[in-house]
Every structure is written in C-alpha cells, then in structure tokens.
C-alpha cells in the first residue's frame, strides 16, 4: 500500500529537529557533568568529616598502639595499663570511623569505590583482635607485631588514597600530596615503633637494626621529595618545618642510632631520649598534614564554586543559544512553508478559479489583458522565488494558450454562423418556392408537405449551429400566439408529424420573444420521440396548467425507453447545460434543447411513460404561458397550417 507523502512542513521540521535535539543533548550532558563535578568538589567537606578525618584519627591511634605494643613486648612484664589505654583510644577511633563512614553518601563511581574500600577495611579490622590476643599471650615477636599492625594500617591508607580523588586536576594533585606526606608520617610511626621496642628492650632484635636503617634511608629520601610538588606557599612552610630545631634534633638522634648501633647490639639511646626527640617532630608532621588536608578541602570547595559560577554563565548562554536556534529554526521553517503555501495557493487558484474564469470570459467575447490577469508573486530572490517566477511563466503561458484557443473558437463560431446564415437563406427561399407550388395546386398535397417538412428540418439543423455558436437568431414573433399554434408549428417541422397525436392543450399564449425558441425546443423533443419509437406508434402531446400558474407540455412516446442511469444523466444535462464540445455531438438535439431551456427559464425533464417509453415534460414559466380564452384543438395534427412555415 502506497504511503501518503509527507508535507513540506513535516520535512522541514524533521530536518531542523535533529540538530537542535543534538545541541540540546550535548548541552544537557555538559550541564549534568558540570553539576556533578561541582557537587563532587563541594562535597569534599562531607568526605573530609565523614571519611578523611575519622580515618586519620584511626591511623594515628593504630600507630600509637603499635608503638605501645612494641614497648609492651620488649620487657616482661610489660606496661599493661598503658597498652590498654592505647587500645581503648584505638577502639574509640574505630567506633567513630564506623559511625561516620556509614553516613557517607557520595555519588558516582568515586563514591562507589570509597564505599568499597571502607567495607574492605571494616572487614579486615578483626585482624587487630587476633594480633592483640597474640600479644597478650606472648606468642608473637616484635617484628611480627610490627608487620601485623602495618598491614591493618595499610587498609586505612587505601581508604585515604581513594578519598583524595577529585574531578579537578589541581585539587586531586594537592590531595595526593597530602597522602604522600601521610605515607612519610607512616614511616615516622614505623621508625618510632621499632626504636621504642628496641630501646625498651635495651638492644636490637633479629633484623630490627637493618630495618631501622632502611626506614631512616627512606625517610631521608621521601621527606624532601614529598614537599617538592606542594604549592609555593605550602612548600615554603614544609621545608621550613624540616629545617627547624625539632627536625634537626630528630635527624641527629637518628644518625647517632645508626652510627653507634649494631645488629643484635645495644641501642645507644634510651626510650625517654627517643620520645623526647621523636614526639615533637611527629606532632609537627601530623599538624602539617591536617592543615594541608583542610587547605585541600577548602581549595576543592572553591573550585566547586568556580565550576558552579562557570556553569551558571555558560549554562544560561547555552540555553539562550538553544532557544535562539529553535526560534530561528521555527521562523525560517515557517517562512519557507508560508512561501511554499503561497505558491501552492497560487497554483490551485490558477487551476480551480482563475483559468476557468478567464476561459469563460474569453468565450463570452470579453477582451483579456494577459499582463493584468497574471500578477507576479512577491516571493523574494532565492530558489523559491525562482519557482514562483517559473509558476508565473506557466500561468502566462496557460492564459496565452487560452486566449489563442478562444480566438480560434471565435473564428470557428463566425464560420459556423456564416455557414448557418447562408443555409438559412437558401432554405427560406426553398420553402417560399414550395409554398408557391402548394398554393398553385399543380402538385399533389402530401409529397409537397413532406418536402416542406424536410426543408424545415434542414433549417432547424442550421439553427443548431447558430444556437450552439451563441449568436442571436432571427424569426422572433411580434405578438403573442396561442400555445396550440406553437405546438402546431413544431409538428410541421418534423418529418413524421402525422404520428403526432395532440390531446387537450391549455389556453395559454406565448409572447413573441420566445416563439422561435419554443417551437425549436418542442420540435426537437417531438423529433426524438418519433425517431426512438416504432413507426406505427403515435406520439402523444398534451398541455395543462399547473396550480402554480405554469404550463406543462408533455410529449409521450412508446419506444424502448432509457436505463435509469442514462435517464438520470440526461436530466442532469438538461438541468445544467454544459458548454458545447464538438467531440460530444452525438446527441446534438438535447444539447440545443438544454441551452434554449436555460435561456428562457424553461424546465425540461424526462421520465418513463406508462407505455414503456419516455415522457418529456416541458414546464413553461408563467411569463411564457399567459392565460387566454382561445379553445385548443385536439386530435391528430392535420399539417395544413402554412403559417407555421414563417417561424
């Protein structure tokens, strides 16, 4: 099944919608991404308070417990109260971390990764209970305890590492630097735990001296490196901290331990000396990390605010651009559709109204100015204007053709009228000669009557040309005549007039202006009735006045009749006479009847007769059927009324 073609409007809309939709989609994606980045940066405070700081406090507590455990394992019996107090602080930090981290509601992939790392850390916290049990039972060495605590702390560092991620590169860089410094702090804590245990025991255990040397070497390398990528202001503060007396004393103590100590040998310093040197340096390191973390969070929030401001500016501009593009697209599309609609309306108007109207005016003999009747369409100067110009030329060509056709038609009409006039003149002269012969009594009456009727029929055929050409006819009467006389004249104009049976005729007079047309009309209908019925059957004619004052003349034959479809089509043509088409001249008489009836306001209709044939009903309006007191004849028409020949 063939689909209905889409309109130009729908095609224009389909061509404009995808770009606008794509632009809107890109704008929406950009807005969503910008809002997501901004909210992620602004949520840095939530990440710090719910994950970062609780995890930092937990790491500090674990590092302190690790050092206290090393001290507890170094002597027997160890300091149980101090160890329990350290474990209590760790448990409190664990509880706080669980509580705060459970409320973290970060979104996106980063939020999912952070929650996964938190879950992983919480899952591995029971390892701490096992380490504590082994320490209490004395079933673990200091090196094993150090390694166990370091493993637990590594899970916390994995949480801190993912918590430092950010959508802003600068913010993420600062956060990663803070994490790097945290790792330095972890090396500090491992050094403290190892030295605390060894100093409390009085000598280095198996492998402890070597591990200490490695830690000190790592610290000497990582401490300066960790601050090299800090912002200029933070970098200056960091290096100033490393060069202050506290860190200088720390390095001096480390050098003394490394130089004077030996694997398995005595530790050259006491625990108190170590704590007095280490604790101030570690505190400064932790304070710097905390301040750096706060600065990174503040920087992240500021970056988020900048993104929101940028989004507010760019987003509004983007929305305005989309709306403007949509508005321009609609205007342009509407303009194109409107101009195409003008072209369509012009073409339709040409085909439906103007060209038929011009043809009708041309047929009526009116002179046509092509330039005035073909207005140019004001459609601009683009491709649509070129189509409009082409349509203008088509209109002009069509009207020129119509004018040419009308000229040819007018010439043919003049030829037809000229030929008809000449035939009429010759036939009139022939009728005069026949009348003279008939009046002299030198020939038989009936052959002369038949010849006269044939000549009259020839004259009526010639009048067909005049009527179809639309020219005025001669032979109008000067005074009204009875309807019966008019019917008699019509009978005298057909070849088989003897078959006409006239019944009662209403007392009516026909004005002189309509005499010739009515005689011609009735003669044509009677001719049809005699032609399309058997030659031995009569044709019945009667006339009666209707209640509304009109007079109906009925001509009834006994022929084969017509099919309902043919009858309906013939009545339609009689009621609405078409323009004469030379290609459709098979029923020329009915076309003439229709035009005569329309010209005089007479109604003509056909209907089936009671004898199986056709009854033609001719209804004369009241102005063509004035009432008289003249009696109407009846019976078969005698055909001897010579005055009928004058019509």
C-alpha positions in Angstrom: 0.0 0.0 0.0 1.4 3.3 -1.0 2.1 5.6 1.9 0.8 9.2 1.9 3.6 11.6 1.1 4.7 13.8 3.9 4.2 17.5 3.8 6.9 20.1 3.3 6.3 21.4 6.8 7.0 17.9 8.3 10.1 17.5 6.2 11.4 20.9 7.3 10.7 20.1 10.9 12.4 16.7 10.5 15.5 18.5 9.1 15.6 21.1 11.9 14.8 18.9 14.9 17.9 16.6 14.9 20.5 19.4 15.1 18.5 21.2 17.8 18.0 18.0 19.6 21.7 17.1 19.4 22.6 20.5 20.6 20.2 20.2 23.5 21.5 16.8 24.3 25.1 18.0 24.3 24.1 21.0 26.4 22.3 18.7 28.9 25.2 16.3 29.1 27.6 19.2 29.7 25.4 20.7 32.3 25.0 17.4 34.1 28.7 16.8 34.1 29.4 20.3 35.3 26.9 20.0 38.1 28.2 16.6 39.0 31.8 17.9 39.2 30.8 20.9 41.1 28.8 18.9 43.6 31.6 16.4 44.0 34.1 19.2 44.7 31.6 20.9 47.1 31.1 17.6 48.9 34.8 17.5 49.9 33.8 18.7 53.3 31.4 15.8 53.7 34.2 13.4 52.6 36.7 15.0 55.0 34.4 14.9 58.0 32.8 11.5 57.4 35.8 9.6 56.0 39.1 11.5 55.9 39.5 12.8 59.4 38.0 9.7 61.1 40.4 7.5 59.1 43.3 9.8 60.0 42.5 9.6 63.7 42.2 5.8 63.4 45.6 5.6 61.7 47.1 7.8 64.5 45.5 5.6 67.1 46.8 2.4 65.4 50.3 3.9 65.1 50.3 4.8 68.8 49.0 1.3 69.7 51.7 -0.2 67.5 54.4 1.7 69.4 52.9 0.8 72.8 52.7 -2.9 71.8 56.4 -2.8 70.8 57.2 -1.4 74.2 55.0 -4.0 76.0 56.7 -6.9 74.1 60.2 -5.5 74.9 60.0 -6.3 78.7 58.3 -8.8 80.9 56.0 -7.9 82.5 55.1 -5.1 80.2 53.1 -2.0 81.0 49.6 -3.4 80.7 47.8 -0.2 81.8 49.4 1.9 79.1 48.7 -0.7 76.5 45.0 -1.0 77.5 44.7 2.8 77.4 46.2 2.9 73.9 43.8 0.1 72.8 40.9 2.0 74.2 41.7 5.0 72.2 42.0 2.8 69.1 38.7 1.2 69.8 37.1 4.6 70.2 38.6 5.7 66.8 37.3 2.5 65.2 33.8 3.1 66.5 33.9 6.7 65.4 35.1 5.7 61.9 32.3 3.1 61.6 29.7 5.5 62.6 30.7 8.5 60.5 31.7 6.5 57.4 28.3 4.7 57.3 26.7 8.1 56.7 28.8 8.9 53.7 26.5 9.4 50.7 28.9 10.2 47.9 27.6 9.7 44.3 29.2 8.5 41.1 32.0 6.0 40.5 34.3 7.7 43.1 31.6 7.3 45.8 31.2 3.6 45.0 34.9 3.0 45.1 35.3 4.8 48.5 32.4 2.8 50.0 34.0 -0.4 48.7 37.4 0.5 50.3 35.6 1.3 53.6 33.8 -2.0 53.5 37.1 -3.8 52.8 38.8 -2.0 55.8 35.9 -2.8 58.1 36.1 -6.5 57.0 39.8 -6.7 57.9 39.6 -4.9 61.3 39.0 -8.2 63.2 42.7 -9.0 62.3 43.5 -6.4 65.0 41.8 -8.6 67.6 43.9 -11.6 66.7 47.1 -9.5 66.9 46.1 -8.2 70.3 45.4 -11.8 71.6 48.8 -13.0 70.4 50.5 -10.0 72.1 48.7 -10.7 75.4 49.7 -14.4 75.2 53.3 -13.5 74.3 53.0 -15.7 71.2 54.3 -13.1 68.8 57.6 -11.3 68.2 58.0 -7.6 68.0 58.8 -7.9 64.3 55.6 -9.9 63.7 53.5 -7.5 65.7 55.0 -4.5 63.8 54.1 -6.2 60.5 50.6 -7.1 61.7 49.8 -3.5 62.7 51.3 -2.2 59.5 49.0 -4.4 57.5 45.9 -3.1 59.2 47.1 0.5 58.8 47.6 -0.2 55.0 43.8 -0.8 54.7 43.2 2.6 56.2 45.7 4.2 53.8 43.8 2.6 50.9 40.7 4.4 52.1 42.6 7.7 52.3 44.1 7.2 48.9 40.7 6.9 47.1 39.3 9.7 49.3 41.9 12.0 47.8 40.5 11.6 44.3 38.8 14.7 42.7 37.4 15.7 39.3 39.5 18.8 39.4 43.2 18.0 38.5 44.6 20.7 40.8 42.6 19.6 43.7 43.5 16.0 43.2 47.2 16.9 42.9 47.0 18.6 46.3 45.1 15.8 47.9 47.7 13.2 46.5 50.5 15.3 48.0 48.7 15.1 51.4 48.5 11.4 51.0 52.2 11.2 50.2 53.0 13.2 53.3 50.8 10.7 55.2 53.0 7.9 54.0 56.0 9.8 55.3 54.2 10.0 58.6 53.6 6.3 58.5 57.4 5.7 58.0 57.9 8.0 61.0 55.5 5.9 63.0 57.2 2.6 62.0 60.5 4.1 63.0 59.1 5.1 66.4 57.6 1.7 67.0 60.8 -0.1 66.1 63.1 2.2 68.1 60.7 2.2 71.1 60.7 -1.6 71.3 64.4 -1.9 70.8 65.2 0.9 73.3 62.9 -0.5 75.9 64.5 -4.0 75.5 68.0 -2.4 75.5 69.1 -4.0 72.3 68.1 -4.6 68.7 66.2 -7.8 68.0 66.7 -10.0 65.0 66.7 -7.9 61.8 65.5 -4.7 63.6 68.7 -2.7 63.1 68.7 -3.4 59.4 65.0 -2.5 59.1 65.7 0.7 61.0 68.5 1.7 58.7 66.1 1.1 55.7 63.4 3.2 57.2 65.8 6.1 58.0 67.1 6.0 54.5 63.6 6.0 53.1 62.7 8.9 55.3 65.8 10.9 54.2 64.7 10.5 50.6 60.9 10.8 50.8 60.6 13.7 53.3 62.1 16.3 50.9 60.5 14.7 47.9 57.0 14.7 49.4 57.0 18.5 49.6 58.5 19.3 46.2 55.2 19.4 44.4 53.3 21.4 47.1 52.1 24.9 46.1 54.7 27.5 46.6 53.3 28.8 49.9 52.8 25.3 51.4 56.2 24.2 50.1 57.9 27.0 51.9 56.2 26.1 55.1 57.0 22.5 54.7 60.7 23.0 54.1 60.8 25.5 57.0 59.4 22.8 59.2 62.0 20.3 58.1 64.9 22.7 58.9 63.7 23.8 62.3 65.5 22.7 65.5 62.9 19.9 66.2 63.6 18.1 63.0 67.3 18.9 63.2 67.4 17.2 66.6 65.4 14.3 65.2 67.9 13.7 62.4 70.8 14.0 64.9 69.3 11.3 67.1 68.7 9.0 64.0 72.4 9.5 63.0 73.5 8.5 66.5 71.4 5.4 66.5 72.6 4.3 63.0 76.3 5.0 63.7 76.5 3.6 67.2 74.1 0.7 66.9 74.7 -2.8 65.6 72.5 -5.7 64.6 71.8 -7.6 67.8 73.7 -4.9 69.8 72.7 -2.3 72.3 70.6 0.7 71.4 72.8 3.8 72.0 69.8 5.9 73.4 67.1 5.4 76.0 63.3 5.3 75.4 62.9 8.7 77.1 65.5 10.3 74.9 63.9 8.9 71.8 60.4 10.0 72.8 61.6 13.5 73.7 63.1 13.8 70.2 60.5 12.0 68.2 57.2 13.1 69.6 57.7 16.9 68.8 58.7 16.2 65.3 55.9 13.7 64.7 53.4 16.2 66.1 54.6 18.9 63.8 54.3 16.4 60.8 50.8 15.4 61.8 49.7 19.1 62.3 51.1 20.0 58.9 49.2 17.1 57.3 46.0 18.1 59.0 46.4 21.7 57.9 47.3 20.6 54.4 44.2 18.4 54.2 42.0 21.3 55.3 43.6 23.6 52.7 43.0 21.0 50.0 39.3 20.7 51.1 38.9 24.5 51.0 40.6 24.6 47.7 38.2 21.9 46.4 35.2 23.8 47.6 36.5 27.0 45.9 37.0 25.0 42.7 33.4 23.7 43.0 32.1 27.2 43.4 34.1 28.3 40.4 32.5 25.5 38.4 29.1 26.4 39.5 29.6 30.0 38.6 31.0 28.9 35.2 28.1 26.6 34.7 25.7 29.4 35.6 27.2 31.6 33.0 27.9 29.0 30.3 24.7 27.1 31.0 22.5 30.2 30.7 24.3 31.2 27.5 23.9 27.7 26.1 20.2 27.6 27.0 19.8 31.0 25.3 21.7 29.8 22.3 19.4 26.7 22.1 16.2 28.7 22.4 17.5 31.2 19.9 18.4 28.4 17.5 15.0 26.9 18.0 13.3 30.2 17.4 15.3 30.9 14.3 14.7 27.4 13.0 10.9 27.8 13.5 10.9 31.2 11.9 12.9 30.0 8.9 10.9 26.9 8.6 7.6 28.8 8.9 8.8 31.3 6.3 9.7 28.6 3.8 6.4 26.8 4.5 4.4 30.0 4.2 6.1 30.9 0.9 5.5 27.4 -0.5 1.9 27.7 0.7 1.6 30.9 -1.3 2.9 29.0 -4.4 0.5 26.2 -3.8 -2.4 28.5 -3.3 -1.5 30.4 -6.5 -1.3 27.2 -8.5 -4.6 25.9 -7.1 -6.2 29.3 -7.7 -5.0 29.2 -11.3 -6.3 25.7 -11.9 -9.6 26.0 -10.0 -10.7 29.6 -10.3 -8.7 32.0 -12.4 -8.1 29.9 -15.5 -11.6 28.6 -15.9 -12.9 32.1 -15.2 -10.6 33.6 -17.9 -11.8 30.9 -20.3 -15.4 31.7 -19.5 -14.7 35.4 -20.1 -13.0 34.7 -23.3 -15.9 32.5 -24.5 -18.3 35.3 -23.7 -16.2 37.6 -26.0 -14.5 39.7 -23.4 -11.1 41.0 -24.2 -8.3 39.8 -21.8 -5.1 41.7 -20.8 -2.6 38.9 -20.0 -0.3 41.2 -18.0 -3.1 42.4 -15.8 -4.6 38.9 -15.2 -1.2 37.2 -14.4 0.1 39.0 -11.2 3.7 38.3 -10.3 4.2 36.6 -6.9 6.3 38.6 -4.5 8.5 35.8 -3.1 12.0 37.3 -2.7 15.1 36.5 -4.7 16.0 32.9 -3.7 15.3 29.5 -5.1 11.6 29.7 -4.0 11.4 33.0 -5.9 12.7 31.2 -9.0 10.0 28.6 -8.6 7.5 31.4 -8.3 8.8 33.0 -11.4 8.5 29.7 -13.2 4.9 29.4 -12.0 4.3 32.9 -13.2 5.5 31.9 -16.7 3.3 28.8 -16.6 0.3 31.0 -15.7 1.2 33.4 -18.5 1.7 30.5 -21.0 -1.6 28.9 -19.9 -3.5 32.2 -20.3 -1.9 32.9 -23.6 -2.9 29.4 -24.8 -6.5 30.0 -23.6 -6.5 33.4 -25.4 -5.3 31.7 -28.5 -7.8 28.9 -28.2 -10.6 31.5 -27.6 -9.5 33.3 -30.8 -9.6 30.1 -32.8 -13.0 29.2 -31.2 -14.3 32.7 -32.0 -13.2 32.3 -35.6 -14.9 28.9 -35.9 -18.1 30.4 -34.4 -18.0 33.1 -37.0 -17.6 30.5 -39.7 -20.4 28.4 -38.3 -22.7 31.4 -38.1 -21.8 32.4 -41.6 -22.5 28.9 -43.0 -25.7 28.7 -41.0 -26.9 32.1 -42.3 -26.3 31.1 -45.8 -28.1 27.7 -45.3 -31.0 29.5 -43.7 -31.3 31.9 -46.6 -31.3 29.1 -49.2 -33.8 27.0 -47.1 -36.1 30.0 -46.7 -36.0 30.6 -50.5 -36.7 26.8 -50.9 -39.7 27.0 -48.5 -41.1 30.0 -50.4 -40.9 28.1 -53.7 -42.6 25.0 -52.1 -45.4 27.3 -50.7 -46.0 28.8 -54.1 -46.2 25.3 -55.6 -48.5 24.1 -52.9 -50.7 27.2 -53.3 -50.9 26.8 -57.1 -52.3 23.3 -56.8 -50.1 21.9 -59.5 -48.7 19.1 -57.4 -50.0 16.5 -55.0 -50.5 17.8 -51.5 -48.8 15.1 -49.3 -45.5 14.9 -51.1 -45.2 18.7 -51.0 -46.0 18.7 -47.3 -43.3 16.1 -46.8 -40.8 18.0 -48.8 -41.7 21.2 -46.8 -41.2 19.3 -43.5 -37.8 18.1 -44.7 -36.7 21.6 -45.6 -38.0 22.9 -42.3 -35.9 20.2 -40.5 -32.9 21.2 -42.6 -33.5 24.8 -41.4 -33.7 23.7 -37.8 -30.4 21.8 -38.1 -28.9 25.0 -39.5 -30.3 26.9 -36.5 -28.5 24.4 -34.3 -25.2 25.9 -35.4 -26.4 29.4 -34.6 -27.7 28.4 -31.2 -24.5 26.4 -30.3 -22.4 29.4 -31.5 -24.2 31.6 -29.1 -25.4 34.0 -31.7 -28.8 35.7 -31.9 -31.4 34.1 -34.1 -33.9 35.7 -36.4 -37.6 34.8 -36.7 -38.9 36.2 -33.5 -42.6 37.0 -33.5 -44.1 40.4 -32.9 -47.2 39.4 -30.9 -48.2 36.6 -28.5 -49.5 33.4 -30.1 -51.6 30.6 -28.6 -49.7 27.6 -27.3 -51.7 25.3 -29.5 -50.4 27.2 -32.6 -46.9 26.9 -31.3 -47.2 23.2 -30.9 -48.7 23.0 -34.4 -45.7 24.8 -35.8 -43.4 22.4 -34.0 -45.3 19.4 -35.6 -44.9 20.9 -39.0 -41.1 21.0 -38.5 -40.7 17.2 -38.1 -40.7 14.6 -40.8 -43.2 12.2 -39.2 -45.6 14.9 -38.0 -48.6 12.7 -38.9 -47.8 10.4 -36.0 -48.2 13.3 -33.5 -51.5 12.9 -31.5 -52.5 16.1 -29.8 -54.7 15.9 -26.8 -56.0 18.7 -24.7 -53.9 21.9 -24.9 -54.2 24.5 -22.1 -55.4 28.0 -23.0 -52.1 29.9 -22.9 -50.4 32.4 -25.1 -46.6 32.6 -25.7 -45.0 36.1 -26.1 -43.3 36.9 -29.4 -39.8 37.0 -27.9 -39.9 33.2 -27.2 -41.8 31.9 -30.2 -38.9 30.7 -32.3 -37.0 29.2 -29.3 -40.1 27.3 -28.0 -41.0 26.0 -31.5 -37.4 24.8 -31.9 -37.4 23.2 -28.5 -40.7 21.3 -28.9 -39.8 20.3 -32.4 -36.5 18.7 -31.2 -38.3 16.8 -28.5 -41.0 15.6 -30.9 -38.3 14.6 -33.4 -36.7 12.5 -30.7 -40.0 10.9 -29.7 -40.8 9.8 -33.3 -37.2 8.7 -34.0 -36.9 6.5 -30.9 -40.3 4.8 -31.1 -41.7 2.3 -33.6 -43.0 3.9 -36.8 -46.5 2.5 -36.3 -47.0 4.0 -32.8 -48.4 7.5 -32.1 -46.6 10.2 -30.1 -49.0 11.9 -27.6 -48.8 15.6 -26.9 -50.8 17.4 -24.3 -50.5 20.6 -22.2 -52.1 21.5 -18.9 -51.8 24.4 -16.5 -50.3 23.6 -13.1 -51.6 25.0 -9.7 -48.7 27.5 -9.6 -49.7 29.0 -12.9 -47.0 27.4 -15.0 -48.0 25.3 -18.1 -46.6 21.8 -18.6 -46.3 20.3 -22.1 -45.9 16.6 -22.1 -44.6 14.6 -25.2 -45.1 10.9 -24.6 -43.7 8.1 -26.9 -44.0 4.3 -26.9 -40.4 3.5 -27.5 -37.9 1.3 -25.7 -37.2 3.9 -23.0 -33.9 4.5 -21.2 -32.0 2.9 -18.4 -32.2 4.7 -15.0 -28.5 5.7 -15.2 -28.9 7.2 -18.7 -32.2 8.9 -17.7 -30.5 10.5 -14.7 -27.5 11.7 -16.7 -29.8 13.1 -19.4 -31.9 15.0 -16.9 -28.7 16.4 -15.3 -27.5 17.7 -18.6 -30.9 19.2 -19.3 -31.0 21.0 -16.0 -27.3 22.1 -16.2 -26.5 22.5 -19.9 -22.8 22.0 -20.5 -20.6 24.0 -22.8 -20.8 22.7 -26.3 -18.0 20.2 -27.0 -17.5 19.4 -30.7 -16.2 16.0 -29.7 -19.5 15.2 -28.0 -22.1 15.9 -30.7 -23.9 12.5 -30.8 -27.0 14.0 -29.1 -26.8 17.4 -30.5 -30.6 18.0 -30.3 -30.7 17.6 -26.5 -27.8 20.0 -26.1 -29.7 22.6 -28.1 -32.9 21.9 -26.0 -30.9 22.4 -22.8 -29.4 25.7 -24.0 -32.8 27.0 -25.2 -34.5 26.0 -22.0 -31.8 27.6 -19.8 -32.0 30.8 -21.9 -35.8 31.1 -21.5 -36.1 29.8 -17.9 -37.9 26.7 -19.1 -37.7 23.4 -17.2 -37.3 20.2 -19.3 -37.2 16.7 -17.8 -37.6 13.1 -18.9 -39.3 10.3 -17.1 -40.6 6.8 -18.0 -44.0 6.8 -19.7 -46.9 4.4 -18.9 -46.3 2.7 -22.2 -42.7 1.8 -21.6 -41.3 4.7 -23.5 -40.2 8.2 -22.4 -42.3 11.2 -21.5 -40.6 14.6 -22.0 -42.1 17.3 -19.7 -41.6 20.9 -20.7 -42.6 23.4 -18.0 -43.2 26.9 -19.2 -43.0 29.7 -16.5 -45.9 32.0 -16.0 -44.4 34.8 -18.1 -44.2 32.5 -21.1 -47.7 31.0 -20.7 -50.3 33.8 -20.3 -53.9 32.6 -19.8 -56.3 33.1 -22.8 -59.8 32.1 -23.8 -58.9 30.6 -27.2 -60.0 27.0 -27.5 -57.3 24.5 -28.1 -57.6 21.9 -30.9 -57.2 18.2 -30.2 -56.6 15.0 -32.3 -54.0 14.2 -34.9 -52.3 17.3 -36.4 -53.5 17.9 -39.9 -50.3 19.5 -41.1 -52.0 22.1 -43.4 -51.4 25.3 -41.5 -49.0 27.1 -43.8 -48.4 30.0 -41.4 -46.1 27.7 -39.3 -43.5 28.0 -42.0 -42.9 31.6 -41.1 -41.0 30.6 -38.0 
